[in-house]
Amino acid sequence: MKHRAVLFSDFNCPFCYALEERLVALHLSASVDWKGVQHDPGLPEPRQIANFAVSRALEREVVHVKELAPEVDIAFPVGKPNTRRALEYSIAAARKDAMLGLVYRHTVAREMWVNGEDISDEVLLSKIAHQLGLTDLNVSEADRAKAQQWQSEWEQVGTGAVPTLARDDGRVLAGLASTADLQKFFTE
């Protein structure tokens, strides 16, 4: 690949989930530095069952993702959780082991978007870590500071959107990009 990029992504965004799945399928993940952010930090912990308006919005988003990325396995969640804990645990997992951290992050996303789990639940996040051999996974103050730094970096990019890919030469691609657009983004 000619370029590297930072991916600003939020676990509770179905477009982010689909883009990350697409990057894996295209073998582009090695060219991406993931930086988790919260596009809606006011969401509740634990997740609440969505009211009618939120449920309809989620349904529209998931249907749109299915249209744009039919290859991605995605289900309708019952609500959107606050993603602060999932983000911090993912940072801690990557700090312990970069490869297991990647697997951890993808597992957390699939728990929400395929299995409908509440990824704000610390018990669930610890269980996933344990299943992957990341025993005694603890979030440090440095992990929390890194999450805040990533949030600030995303805000400085200025798209206000997730997912956002920011290339090493400053070019930005926001939203769920097509396979062709992703390949061009990393090679041109």
N, C-alpha and C positions, 0 to 999 in steps of 0.2 A: 504494500500500500504506500501511496505517495504521502498521505496526510494522516495525522492523528487528530482526534477530537475529544472534547469533554462533552459528556452527555449529562445534562441536568434533567433529572427524572423524579417523579413522585410515585410512590407505590400505589396510591389510590386513584391514579389516572389510567384508564383503560388504554389510552393511546400510547402512554409510556410503556405499559406492559407489552403491548403489541409490537412497538418499535424494538424493545429489547429482545423479544423473541425473534424478530426478523433479523436483527444484527447477529444473533447466535446462528441462525440458519444460513446466513450469508458468510459466515466465518469472518466477520468484521469486529467481533468483540475485542480481539487483541489490539485493535487500533483505537479503542475507546477507553477513556478514563471516566468512570461513573462517579457522579456527584449527586447524591440524593438531596432533594429539597422538599419543602412543603408549600404547595401552592395554595393551600387552605389550612393554615395552622390552627384555626379555631374549631376544627372538627372535634367531636367528643371522644374521650377515653372513659370507658369502653365505648365501642361503636354502638350507635343506637339504630334501631330499625328505622329505615327511611320513611318519612311521611309521603303522602301521595305525590307532591310536587318533586321532591328529591328522587323518589322512585321512578317517576316518568323521565326525569332528566338522565338518570343512570341507564334506563332502558334505551333511550335514544342514543346515548354514547356507545353502549355496547353493540347495538344494532349497526351503528355507523362503523365501528371497528370491524365487525363481521363483514361488512361490505368492502371495506378498504383492505382487510387482511384476512381473507377466508381461511388461510392456512393456520391461523392462530386459534388454539383451543381457549375459549373464554366463556364464562357463564355470567348470569345476572346476579350480582351480590345483593344482599338485603339492606345494605347501607354502606356508607363510606366512613372508615375509621380515621382517627388521627394517626399520622404515620411517624411521629417523632420517635417513638420507641423502636419501631422497625428500622428506621434510618440509623439510629444510634447503635443498635445491635449489629447492623450490617457493617458499620464502620469498625466496631470492636472485632467482629469476625475476620474482617480483612486484615486488621492489625495483627491478629494471631497467626493467620495463614492466608496468603493472598488467593490461592486457588480455592480453598474451602470457603473463603469469604465470598467469592463469586458464586459458588454453588449455593451457599446460604442465602444470598440475596435473591437468586432466581427461585429458590424453594419458597421463600417468604412470599414473593409475588404470585407464584402459582397457588399457594395456599389461599390467597385472597381471590384471585381471578378465576381459578378452576374449582377449588373446593369450598369457596364461600366463607372462609374463616375470618375471624376478627384479628387482624395483625397488630392491633394495639394491645393485645393480651400478652403480658410478660410471660405467663406460663407457656403459652404456645411458642413464643420466640425462644425461650430456654429449651423447650422440648426439641425444636428443630435443631438447635445448636448441639444438643446432646446426641441426637440421631446421627449427626455428621461427625461426631468425635470432637467437637469443640466444647469440651467439658470446662466447667467453671468460667463460662463466658460472662465477663462483667464489663459494663460500660464505664469508662473512665472520664474524668473531667476533660482530658485531652480529646476524647471521642466527641464529647458534647461541644467542645470548642470548634472542632473540625466541622461538625454539622452547621454551626452558626456561620463559620467562614464560607462554606459552600453556599449557604443561603444568600449571603452578601454578594458573592461572586455572581450567582444567578441573577440577582436583582440588578447588578451592574451591567449585565449583558443587555438588559432592557427589553427583552421580548415579552415578558410577563406571561410567557407560555411554557407549558411542559407538554411533551418533551422538547428540549432544545439541544441541538448539537452545535457546539462552537469549535470550529476548526482551528488548528495551530496558526493559520495565516489570517485569522479574524473573520473568515466567512461563517455565516450562521444559517442553520436550517432548522426551522421550527415546525412542530407538528409531526404526525405520522407520515413519514416520507415513503414513497414507493420504493420497491426493490431497485429499479433503474436509477432513481434519484440518489439513493444511498450509495450505490456503486460509483456513480459519477462524483458524488461529494467526496469520497475518499481517494479517488484516482486522478481527478483533473486538477 
